[in-house]
Amino acid sequence: MTPVERRASFSLATIFALRMLGLFLILPVFAIEAAKYPGGDDPALIGLAMGLYGLTQALLQFLYGMASDRLGRKRVIVFGLVVFAIGSFVAALAPSLTWLAIGRAVQGAGAVSAAVTALLADQTRDEVRTKSMALVGASIGLMFALSLVAAPLLVAHIGLAGLFGMTGGLALAGVAVVIWWVPSEPRQHKNMPRGRLLEVLRLPALLRLNFGVLVLHAVQLAMWMAVPAMLVQAGVPREHHWWIYLPAVLASFLVMGGMFPLEKRGYLRAVFLTAVGLVALVQVGFWLVASGAPGVGPLAALLFVFFCGFNVLEASQPSMASRVAPAHARGAAMGVYNTLQSLGFFVGGVMGGWLVKHMGAQGLFAACGGLMLLWLLVAWPMRAPVVSAPALAPKAG
């Protein structure tokens, strides 16, 4: 990477990290803490309060992406982070579960993922873009692992309201990163024809990637409706679950690092399809383990393999989407991509809760395995994006 590409990659990964840390800190403790609010005796409303974030984000992602094509990436990112911070502070001051749900909905309205991803694509060359996206994926995985350790400790001292207040502060720190650290954005996309939604919806390669990101994040979220209970059943107390999660996530980063040499040698398609297959096999493994008394060793091994596959896909999918999208419609393309990603979170929460309630953990993992196998069939005809001829390195400015 050039110095500017490194600066863009690390600064934009930091924005993702600050935003996702705030979100992930809420997840492990929300259901328990939200029950203490007026109206918290209704599990359906608690589930709605959780899911509203993904729903409003899904509705607005592509609008933010298209707006970034027209108005500029950094301007849209700053606006979205401020909206996200406002939603966090609304939730922090919420007197009831209803206001907590409103705060979550406003948080989701700060849907900047598409604009951030498009800006990263603008500032990196094709041959290093997967590595840049991998930094973003690694930052998200690391924040997830950190949140599993920190959330129970923080909520004991500052409560759920304090966590939401911290989330708002992290979003405002992201605004500072955009203004003072992220390199000046290229102006080329502002002079190109405006991105059209129908144009990006007609590309088969993008449709396959959009379907994949929907399935991946639906399966990811649905899994966590059953995995924590299985760890408890295996004898791992809830406050010690990070003993399993953290090593699995960190070790998976080492495996993910081996992807870059393979991509340069022309094996991106093979690596991608192998990762999809690994996540599918993990669902089969969980299905088998759930039929009896789960052990700590098998659960830890399955989580390690899951994070290996998930982190590879989390890094490679947005990179490929940005490369197959027309340059003038890259913001719109990433907007659609991130819309499906957010919708996956919403679908995964609703699907996971319903399946665990009516069909148990085995039914959940059977459905997740079926979805992953369907994705493997859809993705099989894919071709690795052609790397364009090396362009002049971006200049600092």
Protein Blocks (a to p, Z undefined) as FASTA:
>chain_A
ZZklmmmmmmmmmmmmmmmmmmmmmmmmmmmmmmmpghilpmklmmmmmmmmmmmmmmmm
mmmmmmmmmnopklmmmmmmmmmmmmmmmmmmpcbfklmmmmmmmmmmmccklmmmmmmm
mmpcfklmmmmmmmmmmmmmmmmmmmmmmmmmmmmmnojmlmmmmmmmmmmmmmmmmmmm
mccddfklmmpccddfklmmmpmklmmmmmmmmmmmmmmmmmmmmmmmmmmmnopafklm
mmmmmmmmmmmmmmmmmmmmmmmnopmmmmmmmmmmmmmmmmmmmmmmmmmccdfklmmm
mmmmmmmmmmmmmmmmmmmmmmmpcfklmmmmmmmmmmmmmmmmmmmmmmmmmmmmmnoj
mlmmmmmmmmmmmmmmmmmmpccddddddddddddZZ
